[in-house]
Structure formats: C-alpha cells, structure tokens
Amino acid sequence: MNINHAILHILDFDSGVNVFSQRELELDTRAVRSFVTKHLAKARGAGDNRRGSFADESAFATELKRYFFGERDFLDLSLDVAEFLAGELSRADKLESTDVLVADFDDDDDARWFAVLLLQSRMAFMHEVENGQEGATCGIARHYAILPSPSQKVTSFALVRASTLEVLYQDKERSIAGEGRMLIPQGLLQCSEGVSSKEVIDTVTRIVEEAAEEHGAVSPVALAAAKAAIVERVEEDEDLPPWDIVDEAFEDEPVLRDTIKRALEEEHVPEHVTVERTQVRKAAVKNQKIRTDTGIEITFPAEMARNPEYIEFVNEPNGLISIELKNIGAIENR
C-alpha cells in the first residue's frame, strides 16, 4: 500500500473544541504510518463493506471528481469533509468525540482510493506521575481521547475508487436532531445504500441450510454444494449471481432448488452482487465445518462434498447418518 496523502482532524465534543489540522500527517514517522496503513488496509479488505452509487446531485461526488482531476487541493477537501461531519455530529442526540482521518492511497493492486474514516474516541485509564516535595507519586488518570487501536474495527468509513467512483462504506445509524440517520451514505456521500457481499453470501447459505433441513436433505452436503458453486463462479468473475448459483448447485434437485429460490425472492436477495476473490478464498466460504451430536468435528473443502471418492454421507435405515472419508494417504494431528 502507498499512502499519497493523509490528515487527521479532531472533533472533540467533550471539551467543545474542534481542531482542524492545517498540515498533513508526518507519514515518515513509523508509528504514524503503521497506524494509518493498518486502518486503511482493514477498511479496504473488509468483507462486510456495503457498495453504493453516487446520486446525480451528490455534491461530494462533484468535489471528489475535481480533486481527482487536480482541480482541488487535498487539504481543502479534507477540511470541507471534517467541517460537514462536525456540523452533523454536533446535532446528534448522543455526542461522541470523533477524529476524522482523510486519506488518498493506492492499494496493493495499485488502485487509487479516497478514504474518510471516523475514529471514535474512547475513554481509558492511564498512569500518571506527579513530582512533589516527597518525591514521585504514581497515580491513575482517566483519558477521553484514545484512538481505536489498529486491530480494532472502525464502524463508520467511506472509500471511493478514483477510476470508477465505486463506493464502499460502513456506517451505523445515529439519531441526529431526533431523526435516525446513516451519516456516511445519506449525509456525506449522498449515495445509494447497497448490501455487502458478506450479507448476500450469509443469506444464501442460511436459506440453503434451512431448505435442506425442511426437505430432509443432508444440510452439510447442500451447504457445501452452494459454497463450492460460489467459489467457482467468483474465481471466474467477481460478479456473483445468487440465483444462478442455486441453479448450478441444485440442478439435479428441482424441489430443493425451487424452495431456495422462493426464499431468495421473499428476502429480496439481489440478482447480482460484486464479490472480491479474496473474500471467497477465506476458510469460512471455501471450507465446510460440521459437528456431530457425538462431538466429532470435521472440516473439509466445500467442493469435495459431492465427490464420493473423498467423502460420503449416507442416510442409514435407522434414521442415523454415517460419514465415510475415503482415499486418505496420511493423517496428521492438528
């Protein structure tokens, strides 16, 4: 990752004093660069990012285009962003001191992004030292301006891709002037509120599992079939069509397939959603993990579920299920 510009503005509602920085962050400082890089990387790679599209009348999109074309200065644009957020957050029913991190960066795929992260301050206890006539005294003090650590998840941020103006965001609803509002998409960006790829995948897998249990099918097999189809499709194209996935995974089981598709329609699952390959390569999607009522846990690649040469689920006459693992060359303790 390469950070082109980064700046931090302070919205301190505890003291009532906001500080709008007139200089960018010193990225040559290792601690500063590490902090900014890690937060940007977590935001960029989050699987639950929602996707949106700017409204035609979005003032933010207009100014951002001007910035990308070199017609606006980074510092000035960051000040406009911070001042807007300060005005909105000051009207919130619950005041929360927040630092605003604004950045221009290139990700690991050399895609350029403009980022706005709301770093909510938290309260923490710190040690303090007082020097008196009798010597040093160690005490404990409460501090109200602690930034989230690089390992913590930021709940409100926006990323806009320079080449396409593609929007990725996360936010939480706030009560502003007595009205529930999503500040990032509705206020700052003025963009549509999409769904995340994680939400879609989670919904599809939940529906498949519920439908399999309803029809007496082996739910781990059905779930693994759906996961395998998702992984295969996204490896070819990062556009994921949930309805087509169901057709592919359950082509030979029309009753189960139709039940799943009816449930997709009832829950308004979109016909297409963009999914990055890195998201489906994670273990939770690529693998299927099951636990039996006897306490045995098994994890296996999803694509093997329907290959009886490696694993087979058998419904026994007594109503129990047998699992047979085949063609194993070696077993390791893990």
C-alpha positions in Angstrom: 0.0 0.0 0.0 1.2 3.5 -0.8 -0.3 6.5 1.1 -0.2 9.6 -1.1 -1.8 12.0 1.5 -3.3 11.6 5.0 -4.6 14.1 7.5 -6.3 14.0 10.9 -9.0 16.4 12.2 -10.3 16.4 15.8 -13.9 16.8 16.7 -13.9 17.0 20.5 -17.4 17.3 21.9 -16.2 16.7 25.4 -14.2 19.9 25.5 -16.3 21.7 22.9 -13.2 22.5 20.8 -12.7 21.1 17.3 -9.2 21.2 15.8 -8.9 21.3 12.0 -5.4 20.5 11.0 -3.6 22.8 8.6 -0.9 20.2 7.8 -0.9 16.6 6.6 0.3 13.8 8.9 4.0 13.1 9.0 4.0 9.7 7.3 7.8 9.4 7.6 7.1 8.6 11.3 6.9 4.9 11.6 4.2 4.8 14.3 2.0 7.2 12.3 2.4 5.4 9.0 1.8 2.0 10.6 -1.4 3.3 12.3 -2.8 4.8 9.1 -1.8 1.9 6.9 -3.4 -0.8 9.1 -6.7 1.1 9.4 -6.9 1.7 5.7 -6.0 -1.9 4.9 -8.7 -3.2 7.3 -11.3 -0.9 5.7 -10.3 -1.8 2.2 -10.3 -5.5 2.8 -13.4 -5.8 5.0 -15.8 -8.4 3.7 -18.9 -6.7 5.0 -18.4 -3.4 3.1 -21.6 -2.1 1.5 -21.5 -0.9 -2.0 -23.2 2.3 -3.2 -23.5 4.5 -6.2 -23.5 8.3 -6.1 -26.7 10.2 -6.7 -26.6 12.5 -9.7 -27.0 15.5 -7.3 -24.2 14.4 -4.9 -22.1 17.4 -4.0 -19.4 15.2 -2.6 -19.0 13.3 -5.9 -18.7 16.6 -7.7 -15.9 17.9 -5.5 -14.2 14.5 -5.4 -14.1 14.4 -9.2 -12.5 17.9 -9.2 -9.9 16.6 -6.7 -9.0 13.5 -8.8 -8.7 15.8 -11.8 -6.3 18.0 -9.9 -8.7 20.9 -9.6 -8.9 20.8 -5.8 -6.3 20.6 -3.0 -6.3 17.6 -0.7 -6.1 19.8 2.4 -9.0 22.0 1.4 -11.2 19.0 0.5 -10.4 17.3 3.8 -11.4 20.4 5.7 -14.7 20.5 3.9 -15.3 16.9 4.9 -14.4 17.5 8.5 -16.5 20.6 8.8 -19.5 18.9 7.4 -19.1 16.0 9.7 -18.6 18.3 12.7 -21.8 20.1 11.9 -23.8 16.9 11.6 -22.3 15.1 14.7 -22.8 18.2 16.8 -26.6 17.8 16.3 -26.6 14.2 17.4 -28.7 13.3 20.4 -25.6 11.4 21.7 -22.4 13.4 21.3 -19.4 11.2 20.5 -15.9 12.8 20.2 -14.5 11.6 16.9 -11.3 12.0 14.9 -11.7 12.2 11.1 -8.9 10.6 9.1 -8.9 11.5 5.5 -6.5 9.8 3.1 -5.6 9.3 -0.6 -3.9 5.9 -1.1 -3.1 3.2 -3.6 -4.0 -0.4 -2.5 -1.9 -3.5 -3.1 -3.5 -3.8 -6.6 -2.4 -0.2 -7.5 -6.0 1.0 -7.4 -6.3 4.6 -6.1 -8.8 5.3 -3.3 -10.1 8.4 -1.4 -10.9 7.4 2.2 -12.8 9.0 5.1 -12.6 7.2 8.4 -14.5 8.2 11.6 -12.3 7.2 14.5 -14.5 7.4 17.6 -12.6 8.3 20.7 -12.9 6.2 23.7 -12.3 6.6 27.4 -9.3 4.7 29.0 -7.4 4.8 32.2 -3.7 5.7 32.1 -0.9 6.0 34.7 0.4 9.4 35.6 3.4 10.6 37.6 3.4 13.6 39.9 6.6 15.0 41.4 6.2 16.6 44.8 8.4 17.5 47.8 8.3 13.9 49.0 9.3 12.6 45.6 7.5 11.0 42.7 3.9 9.7 43.1 2.4 7.2 40.7 -1.3 7.6 40.1 -4.2 6.7 37.7 -6.0 9.2 35.5 -8.9 9.0 33.1 -8.2 9.9 29.5 -11.0 10.7 27.0 -9.1 10.9 23.7 -7.9 7.4 23.0 -7.9 6.4 19.3 -9.0 2.9 18.2 -6.0 0.6 18.0 -5.0 -0.7 14.6 -6.5 -4.1 15.4 -9.9 -2.6 16.2 -12.7 -2.4 13.6 -13.8 1.1 12.6 -17.6 1.1 12.2 -18.0 4.2 10.0 -15.9 4.9 6.9 -16.1 5.5 3.2 -13.8 4.5 0.4 -14.2 5.8 -3.2 -12.2 4.3 -6.1 -10.7 7.0 -8.3 -11.1 5.2 -11.6 -14.7 4.3 -11.3 -16.1 6.3 -8.4 -17.1 2.9 -6.9 -18.2 3.4 -3.3 -17.5 1.1 -0.4 -18.8 2.1 3.1 -19.8 1.0 6.5 -21.9 3.0 9.0 -24.2 2.8 11.9 -27.4 4.6 12.4 -27.3 7.8 14.6 -30.0 9.9 16.0 -29.3 13.4 14.6 -31.7 16.1 15.6 -34.2 13.4 16.7 -34.1 11.6 13.4 -32.4 8.2 12.8 -29.9 8.6 10.0 -27.0 6.9 8.3 -24.5 9.8 8.2 -22.0 8.3 5.7 -24.3 7.3 2.8 -27.2 9.7 3.4 -25.3 12.7 4.6 -21.7 12.8 3.4 -21.7 10.8 0.2 -25.3 11.1 -0.9 -25.2 7.6 -2.4 -27.4 4.6 -2.7 -27.4 2.1 0.3 -26.4 -1.3 -1.1 -25.8 -4.6 0.6 -22.4 -6.2 1.3 -21.2 -9.4 -0.4 -20.9 -10.9 3.1 -24.6 -10.3 3.8 -25.6 -11.9 0.5 -23.4 -15.0 1.0 -24.6 -15.4 4.6 -28.2 -15.1 3.5 -27.8 -17.6 0.7 -26.0 -20.2 2.9 -28.6 -19.7 5.7 -31.5 -20.2 3.2 -29.9 -23.3 1.7 -29.3 -24.8 5.2 -32.9 -24.1 6.2 -34.4 -25.5 2.9 -32.2 -28.7 3.2 -33.4 -29.4 6.7 -37.0 -28.8 5.6 -36.8 -31.3 2.8 -34.9 -33.9 4.7 -31.7 -33.5 2.8 -28.2 -33.6 4.4 -27.7 -29.9 5.1 -23.8 -30.1 5.2 -23.8 -31.5 1.6 -26.3 -28.9 0.4 -24.4 -26.1 2.1 -21.1 -27.3 0.7 -22.6 -27.5 -2.8 -23.7 -23.9 -2.6 -20.3 -22.8 -1.3 -18.4 -24.6 -4.0 -20.6 -23.0 -6.7 -20.0 -19.6 -5.1 -16.2 -20.1 -5.1 -16.1 -21.4 -8.6 -18.2 -18.6 -10.0 -16.2 -15.8 -8.2 -12.9 -17.3 -9.3 -14.1 -16.8 -12.9 -15.8 -13.4 -12.5 -16.1 -11.2 -9.4 -19.8 -10.7 -10.2 -21.8 -13.2 -8.1 -25.4 -14.1 -9.2 -27.1 -15.9 -6.3 -30.0 -17.2 -8.4 -27.6 -18.7 -11.0 -25.6 -20.2 -8.1 -28.7 -22.1 -6.9 -29.4 -23.4 -10.4 -25.9 -24.7 -10.7 -25.6 -26.2 -7.2 -29.0 -27.9 -7.2 -29.6 -28.7 -10.9 -30.5 -32.4 -10.0 -32.7 -31.4 -7.1 -35.6 -29.3 -8.5 -37.8 -29.3 -5.5 -35.0 -28.1 -3.2 -33.8 -25.6 -5.8 -37.3 -24.1 -6.2 -37.7 -23.8 -2.4 -34.4 -22.0 -2.1 -35.3 -19.6 -5.0 -38.7 -18.7 -3.4 -36.9 -17.9 -0.2 -34.4 -15.7 -2.1 -37.2 -13.8 -3.6 -39.0 -13.4 -0.2 -35.8 -11.9 1.3 -35.2 -9.6 -1.7 -31.7 -11.1 -2.4 -30.3 -9.1 -5.3 -29.7 -10.8 -8.7 -26.1 -9.7 -8.8 -23.5 -8.6 -6.2 -19.8 -7.8 -6.7 -17.6 -10.1 -4.6 -13.8 -9.8 -4.4 -12.0 -13.1 -4.8 -10.1 -12.6 -1.6 -13.4 -12.8 0.3 -14.4 -16.3 -1.1 -10.9 -17.6 -0.6 -11.4 -17.3 3.1 -11.8 -20.5 5.1 -15.4 -19.7 6.1 -16.5 -19.8 2.5 -14.1 -22.3 0.9 -14.5 -24.9 3.7 -17.4 -26.6 5.3 -17.2 -27.3 9.0 -19.6 -29.7 10.7 -20.1 -31.0 14.2 -22.0 -34.2 15.0 -24.1 -34.8 18.1 -21.4 -37.2 19.3 -18.9 -34.3 19.5 -16.9 -35.1 16.4 -15.8 -32.1 14.3 -14.9 -32.3 10.6 -13.7 -29.6 8.3 -13.4 -30.3 4.5 -13.1 -28.3 1.3 -16.6 -27.5 0.1 -16.0 -28.8 -3.4 -15.4 -32.3 -2.0 -18.9 -32.7 -0.5 -20.4 -34.1 -3.7 -17.4 -36.2 -4.6 -18.0 -39.7 -3.2 -14.4 -40.6 -3.9 -13.3 -38.5 -0.9 -16.3 -38.1 1.5 -19.8 -39.7 1.5 -22.8 -39.0 3.7 -25.2 -42.0 4.0 -28.7 -41.9 5.4 -29.0 -45.2 7.3 -32.3 -47.2 7.6 -32.4 -46.5 11.3 -32.5 -42.7 10.6 -28.9 -42.0 11.6 -26.2 -40.6 9.3 -22.9 -42.2 8.5 -19.9 -40.2 7.2 -17.2 -42.1 5.3 -13.8 -40.5 4.5 -12.0 -42.2 1.6 -8.7 -42.2 -0.3 -6.7 -40.8 2.6 -3.0 -41.1 2.2 -2.0 -39.8 5.6 -3.5 -38.4 8.8 -1.8 -35.6 10.9 -2.5 -34.4 14.4 -3.5 -30.7 14.2 
